[in-house]
Amino acid sequence: MSDAGVWGFTDDRGTELTAVQPPERVVAYVRAGAALRDLGVTPVAVYGSGHDGGALDPVKAGELAAAGVPYLGPGRTLDEEAVRGLRPDLIVDVTYDGKSAYALDEAVAERLGVPLMVLSVGNELTLSAIIGRFGELGAALGGSAVPAAHQDPEAVLRSVAARSDVTVLALSGAGPDQVHLARPHAWPELARLQELGVRLLDPGPGAGANWLTADWEHAARLNPGLVLYDSRANAVGPDAFPPVAHARVAPWNPETPPSPAAYARFFAELAALLQE
């Protein structure tokens, strides 16, 4: 709050948004919307990115589908009249560069006359800072408090990782001949896994800030014990890519909702995999 009776929030572009009361009808990019849903704020609708199609990707949806939240399609091809009909008083997107919205043309929000809130999910922030910012927004929008976990999933993962010699490679399948190999430092959640002691493999030098694009033979030469594969609908899954050495495979959502609940599940699942 900036003044009595005036709602305010400064986004990660440094843009201060104000209103006479907290926004109640939020339209959001699916990753942001899934996080807000976890934090007790249910969007009136969500939209996708340029990687998404006409149907909501179940991997990215979190609890949105179960809550009956409508999906409007990719953000760059939104039906503006359909959005207008929802009477939104806030649009929430994410940014990877700290400057521009990722999934929505900002001119759309301007034409609709709806404030656009943008929160960072890029590697200029730590994972805890990203989750914290979404928590602040959720609270500002009247979301419910997140109950404390019975067990700290990061502490469990740290303990398991200290006893494990399993090497882990995160990747996104691009086809039978090509794969995008994640650079751990470029992904806040992967960087956090390294801090917790998980033995993430770096794909090595080459072009690409977030990914090294290579062939599957390169991935196999890294000899991982566990492959975390991009499970989003736009990526190629393990049924369509060759074995990576003798590695086990497990799904990884590079757009996990930035909420404590979503990352607690991810850390718990990874801890279980490292113990197998």
C-alpha positions in Angstrom: 0.0 0.0 0.0 1.3 3.4 -0.9 -1.5 5.6 0.6 -4.6 4.8 2.7 -7.2 3.3 0.4 -4.8 3.1 -2.6 -3.3 -0.3 -3.7 0.2 -0.3 -5.1 2.8 -2.7 -6.3 6.1 -2.1 -8.1 7.0 -4.8 -10.6 10.4 -6.1 -11.7 10.7 -3.5 -14.5 10.5 -0.8 -11.8 7.0 0.1 -12.9 4.8 1.2 -10.1 1.1 0.2 -10.6 -1.6 1.7 -8.4 -5.3 1.2 -8.1 -8.1 2.4 -5.7 -8.4 -1.1 -4.5 -6.6 -4.5 -4.9 -7.2 -6.0 -8.4 -9.6 -8.9 -8.3 -9.9 -10.1 -11.9 -6.4 -11.2 -13.0 -5.4 -12.5 -16.4 -2.0 -14.1 -16.4 0.6 -15.9 -18.4 0.2 -19.5 -17.6 3.4 -19.9 -15.5 2.5 -16.8 -13.4 -1.2 -17.8 -13.2 -0.2 -21.3 -11.9 1.9 -19.7 -9.2 -0.8 -17.3 -8.2 -3.3 -20.2 -8.0 -0.9 -22.0 -5.6 -0.8 -18.8 -3.6 -4.5 -18.5 -3.2 -5.3 -16.1 -6.1 -7.3 -17.7 -8.9 -6.9 -15.9 -12.3 -10.0 -15.4 -14.4 -8.1 -16.7 -17.4 -4.5 -17.5 -18.6 -2.7 -17.4 -21.9 0.4 -19.1 -23.3 3.7 -18.3 -24.9 4.9 -18.6 -28.5 5.7 -22.2 -27.7 2.2 -23.0 -26.8 -0.7 -24.1 -29.0 -4.5 -23.9 -28.8 -4.7 -26.2 -25.8 -3.4 -25.6 -22.3 -0.1 -27.6 -21.8 -0.9 -29.8 -18.8 2.7 -29.7 -17.7 2.6 -26.0 -17.3 -0.9 -25.8 -16.0 -0.3 -26.7 -12.3 -3.6 -26.5 -10.5 -5.2 -24.2 -13.1 -7.1 -26.9 -15.1 -8.5 -28.4 -11.9 -9.7 -25.0 -10.9 -11.5 -24.5 -14.2 -9.4 -21.5 -15.3 -10.0 -20.8 -19.0 -7.1 -20.9 -21.4 -7.1 -18.1 -24.1 -4.3 -19.5 -26.4 -0.9 -18.0 -27.1 -0.4 -14.5 -25.8 0.8 -13.1 -29.2 -2.4 -14.1 -30.9 -4.9 -13.3 -28.2 -8.5 -12.4 -29.1 -8.6 -9.0 -27.5 -12.3 -8.8 -27.5 -12.5 -12.1 -25.6 -10.0 -10.7 -23.0 -12.0 -7.4 -22.8 -15.1 -9.5 -22.1 -13.5 -10.9 -19.0 -13.2 -7.4 -17.5 -9.7 -7.9 -16.2 -8.2 -5.2 -13.9 -4.7 -6.7 -14.0 -2.5 -8.7 -16.4 0.5 -10.6 -15.0 3.3 -11.8 -17.2 6.9 -12.8 -16.6 10.2 -11.4 -17.9 13.6 -13.0 -18.6 15.5 -9.8 -19.3 14.0 -7.5 -16.6 12.6 -5.2 -19.3 9.9 -6.7 -21.4 7.0 -9.1 -21.0 7.8 -12.6 -22.2 4.5 -13.9 -23.6 2.3 -10.8 -24.3 2.8 -7.9 -26.6 2.6 -4.9 -24.2 0.6 -3.0 -26.7 -2.3 -5.4 -26.2 -2.5 -4.3 -22.5 -2.3 -0.7 -23.6 -5.2 -1.1 -26.1 -7.2 -2.9 -23.4 -6.5 -0.2 -20.9 -5.4 -2.9 -18.3 -2.3 -2.5 -16.2 0.5 -5.0 -17.0 2.5 -6.5 -14.1 5.8 -8.2 -15.0 7.8 -10.3 -12.6 11.3 -11.7 -13.3 12.0 -15.3 -13.7 15.5 -14.8 -15.2 18.9 -15.7 -13.8 19.5 -12.2 -12.5 17.5 -13.3 -9.4 18.0 -16.3 -7.2 15.2 -18.9 -7.1 14.3 -17.8 -3.5 14.0 -14.2 -4.7 11.8 -15.2 -7.6 9.5 -17.2 -5.3 9.6 -14.4 -2.8 8.4 -11.8 -5.4 5.5 -14.0 -6.4 4.7 -14.5 -2.8 4.6 -10.7 -2.3 2.3 -10.3 -5.3 0.0 -13.1 -4.1 -0.3 -11.5 -0.7 -0.9 -8.0 -2.2 -3.7 -9.6 -4.2 -5.3 -11.1 -1.1 -4.0 -14.6 -1.5 -4.1 -17.0 1.4 -1.0 -17.8 3.5 1.1 -20.8 2.4 1.0 -23.4 5.1 4.4 -24.5 6.5 5.7 -27.8 5.1 6.1 -30.6 7.6 9.6 -31.2 6.3 12.0 -28.7 4.6 12.3 -30.2 1.1 15.6 -28.3 0.4 17.1 -29.7 3.6 16.1 -33.2 2.6 17.5 -32.7 -0.9 20.8 -31.3 0.5 21.1 -34.4 2.8 20.4 -36.8 0.0 22.7 -35.0 -2.5 25.6 -35.2 0.0 25.3 -39.0 0.0 24.7 -39.4 -3.8 27.2 -39.7 -6.6 24.6 -39.5 -9.3 25.4 -36.9 -12.0 22.4 -35.1 -13.5 22.0 -33.6 -17.0 19.0 -31.3 -17.7 18.0 -31.0 -21.3 15.2 -30.3 -23.8 14.8 -32.6 -26.7 14.6 -30.9 -30.1 14.3 -34.0 -32.3 16.1 -37.3 -33.1 19.3 -35.5 -34.1 19.4 -32.4 -31.9 19.1 -31.6 -28.2 19.3 -28.4 -26.1 21.5 -29.0 -23.0 20.9 -26.7 -20.1 23.6 -24.6 -18.6 23.0 -24.9 -14.9 24.1 -21.4 -14.0 21.6 -19.9 -16.4 18.5 -21.5 -14.7 17.7 -20.3 -11.2 16.3 -23.7 -10.1 19.3 -25.6 -11.5 21.7 -23.1 -9.9 19.8 -23.7 -6.6 20.2 -27.5 -7.1 23.9 -27.0 -7.4 24.0 -25.0 -4.2 22.2 -27.9 -2.5 24.9 -30.3 -3.7 23.3 -31.9 -6.7 25.9 -32.9 -9.2 24.6 -31.1 -12.3 26.6 -31.5 -15.5 27.7 -28.5 -17.6 27.4 -29.2 -21.3 30.7 -27.3 -22.1 31.7 -24.3 -24.2 29.7 -23.2 -27.3 27.0 -20.8 -28.4 23.9 -20.2 -26.3 23.5 -18.5 -23.0 20.9 -20.9 -21.5 21.3 -23.9 -23.7 24.1 -25.6 -25.7 22.5 -27.0 -28.8 24.3 -30.3 -29.7 23.7 -33.8 -31.0 22.6 -36.7 -28.8 26.1 -38.2 -29.0 27.4 -35.1 -27.1 24.9 -35.6 -24.4 25.9 -39.3 -24.1 29.6 -38.4 -23.8 28.7 -36.4 -20.7 27.7 -39.8 -19.2 25.0 -38.6 -16.8 23.4 -41.0 -14.3 20.1 -39.1 -14.5 18.6 -37.1 -17.3 16.0 -34.4 -16.4 14.1 -33.9 -19.7 11.9 -31.0 -20.6 8.4 -32.4 -20.2 6.6 -29.4 -21.8 4.4 -30.2 -24.9 6.7 -28.3 -27.2 9.8 -30.5 -26.4 10.6 -34.0 -27.6 10.2 -36.6 -24.8 12.2 -39.8 -24.1 9.9 -42.0 -26.3 11.2 -40.0 -29.3 14.9 -39.4 -28.4 17.7 -42.0 -28.1 19.1 -43.3 -24.8 21.6 -40.9 -23.2 24.4 -43.3 -22.2 22.9 -45.5 -19.4 21.0 -42.7 -17.7 17.6 -43.0 -16.1 15.2 -40.3 -17.2 12.7 -38.1 -15.3 10.6 -35.2 -16.3 11.6 -31.6 -15.6 9.4 -28.5 -16.2 11.6 -25.5 -17.0 8.6 -23.4 -16.3 7.7 -24.7 -12.9 5.3 -22.3 -11.2 7.3 -19.9 -8.9 5.5 -21.0 -5.7 6.8 -22.7 -2.6 4.4 -25.7 -3.2 5.5 -26.3 -6.8 9.2 -26.2 -6.0 8.7 -28.3 -2.8 7.3 -31.1 -5.0 10.2 -30.8 -7.5 12.8 -31.0 -4.8 11.1 -33.9 -3.1 10.8 -35.8 -6.4 14.4 -35.2 -7.2 15.5 -36.3 -3.7 13.6 -39.5 -4.2 15.3 -40.1 -7.6 18.7 -39.6 -6.2 18.1 -42.2 -3.6 17.0 -44.9 -6.1 
